[in-house]
Amino acid sequence: MAYGSRKTQRTDGFWSLVRAQFWFKCFGTMGFTAVFFGAYIYLLRNPAGEVFTMPVTAIDRLIAFEPGALPIYLSLWVYVSLPPVLMPTRREIIEYGVWIGGLCLIALTIFYFWPNAVPPANIDWAVYPGMAFLKGVDAAGNACPSLHVATAVFSAYWLHWLLPAAGIGRTGNLISTVWCVAIAYSTLATKQHVAVDVFAGTALGLLLAWASRPQRIIARRARSEADVSYPLDVRPVPESSPSIR
């Protein structure tokens, strides 16, 4: 098969994944985000107890405030939406939603029983309108573990398995990894989090990603596609098989 034909097949396969269950993905993502933000903002504005101030480390002093990191910080909401975009069935989308929902629930439970926040950054946010808006909506509470980092790491792990299945594994995974690291950096550069939050968020994201085992879902998808291709369980006989001599 010519290279152009293989490339066309990969492109068609990618867009077929994107189109599959399109409106279910759109409304499901919007509904999930709305419910999450409702709970997150409530806990942010109504801490159940005394708010603990997270410690500043040498890493935090090393990374200076960078207002230009705000778009990267906000890009998380695009990034975490990518895994369901690459899923062809409602079952896969719901499984992903349950696992990332469980991750968020664990973090929200921690925020409830242990309210925490980053220390004041001693920055005049009014000088940076975008940052001032962010601070007004998402104050520097609910800090540890960083849900920004946890959900990014979780999504990166899923994308590691989903992107090859979509035919864009090598390049896609490189972009995904850089994007995930950039999001983690942005939480420090915008002074929304400190290093301890980032490490805790990374650990939480990895733990839930490992437990969710997206590779199992990809394997199940492959078996399902094989069954559709050969509904009577008739498989091509290898040329080396004695039965075709």
N, C-alpha and C positions, 0 to 999 in steps of 0.2 A: 504494500500500500504506500502511495506517495506521501511525503511529509505533509504537503498541503492538505491532503484528505484527512490524515490523522489529526492535524490541527483543527480542521473544520469540525470533525467529530467531537473533539474535546470541547470546542466552543459551544456546539449545539448541546452537548451533555450538560455543560455548566448552566446555560440559560434554561434548560428544562428543569434543573433543580431549583433555580430561582423562581420560575413561574409556578412550580408545583405548590398547591395549598397557599397561594400568594396572599389572599385576603385573610385567611386564618392566621398566617404569620403576622400580618400587619396589625390586625385588631387584637390578637393575642399578646403581641409585644406591647402595644399601647396599654392594654388592660393591666398587664403585669406591672408595667412601670408606674401606672397611676396608683395601684394598691401599695406598691413598695414605697413610693414617695409619701403617701399618706401616713404610713406607719413611721417612716424615717423622720419626717418633719415633726410629727407629734412627739416622739421621744426627744428630738433635738430641743424642742421648746418646753417640754415638760419632764425634766429629769426626775427620776424617782428618789434621788438622794443627792448627797454632796458630790459635786463634779470634781473628779481627780484630774490634775494637770499633768500631762505626759512630760517625761524628762527630755531635755535637749542633749544631743550627743555631738561628738566631733564631726560626724557626717553632716548634721544639720548646719553646723557653723561653716562647713566647707562649701555647701551648696547655697549660693546667693539667691535672693529673690529675683525671679525673672518673669515679668508680666507677659512676655511673649510665649510663655508655656501654657497660657490659658486655653488657646484653641486645642492643644494636645490633651489637656485635662478634660475638656468638654467632649472630645472625640470618643471618650469611653462609651457613650451611648450609641454610637455607630458600631463600635468594635464588638460590644456584647450582643448586638443584634445579628452579627454575621453568622454564627453557628446555625440558628434556625433557618436562615435564608438558604443554607446549603442542605436542608433536609427535605426529602420528598414526601414524607408521610406524616400524618397527624400524630401517630404513635411516637415517632422520634422527637417531634417538636414538644410534645407533652412531657416525655421523659427528660428532655433537656430542661424544660421549665420547672419540673419537680425538683431536679437536683440543684439548679441555681437558686430556686426558691428556698430550698433547705439551707443553702449557704447563707442567704440573706437573713433567714429566720434565726440561725445560730448567732450571727453578728448582732442582730437587733436584740436578741435575748441578753447578750453580753452588755450592750449599751443600756439596757433596762436595769440590770442588776449592778452594773459598774459604770455609771455615767463618767465620761472622760472627755477631755478636750486638749487641744494644743495650747501652749502658752501664747500670750500676745506677741505679735511680731514687731511691734513698734514701727509700723509703716502707716503712712497717711494714705488710706485706701481711696480717699476722695480724689487723689491725683491720678488714679487708675480706674476710670469708670467701669470697665469690664470686671475688674476684680472687686470693686465696690458692690456691683450687682450680685456677684457670686457670694460675697460675704453676707449680703442681706438675705439671700435665699438659703444658702448652705453655710451657716456659721461654723466655726472651727470646732464643733462638738462631734459626738459620735466618731471619735478619732481612731481608737484602737479596738479591734483590728481595722485597718483601712479597707472599707468595702470597695473603694475604687480599685485598689490593687488586687483584692481577693477575686472580684468578678473578672478583672482583666486576665489574671493568671488562669482562672478556671476556663475562660473562653479560649485562651491561647492553647490550652491542653486539648480541648475539643477540636479546635481548628487544625491542630497537628494531625488529627486523624481524618477530619472531614475534607480538608483541602486536597489531599492526594486522591480521594474518592471522586472529587469534582474535576480531576485532571490538571490541577495547578499546584501540585505538592511542593516542588523544590522552591520555585519563586514565591509562591503563596506563603509557605512557611517562613521563609526569610523575612518577608514583609511583615507577617504577623508577629514574629518574635521581636523585631525592631519596634513595631508599634506598641507592643505590650510593655517593653522596657521603657519606651518613651513616656507612656502613661504613668508608670511607677515614678519615673523621674519628675514628671510634672506635678505630682502630689507634693513633692518636696520643694520644687522651684516656685510653686504658688503659695507655699507656706500653709497649705491646707492640712498637711500632716507632717509628722516627724518620722525619723528613721525607724523608731520602734514600731510605729503603726504600720509602716511598709513591710517590715520583716514579719510581723504578726499576720498581716493580710496575705502575704505570700504563702505562709505556712497553711493558713485556712484554705486558700484557693487550691493549693496543691493537694491537700488532704481530701477535699470534696471531689476534686477532679479525678484523683486516683480511685476513690470509692465508686465514682459513677461509671468508670470503665467504658468510655466511648468506643474503644476498639471492639468491644463486644457487639455494639450496635452496628458498626460497619461490617463486621463479619456476618451478622444476621441479615443485613441488607444484601450482601453478596450471595448468600444462600437463597434468599427469596428471589433475586433476579435469575439465578440459575434454575430454580424451579419453574419460573414463568417461561423461560426459554425451552425447557424440556418438561412439560407438564406430566408426561407419563413416565418420568424418571428414566428416559432413554438418553444416554450420553454418547457422544461421538466415540468411536472405537479408535484408539491410537493406531497409527500406521504400523507399529511394531507388533501389534497383537496377532497371535497365531490365527485368530478367527477370520482375518481378511486375507490370509495367504492363499 
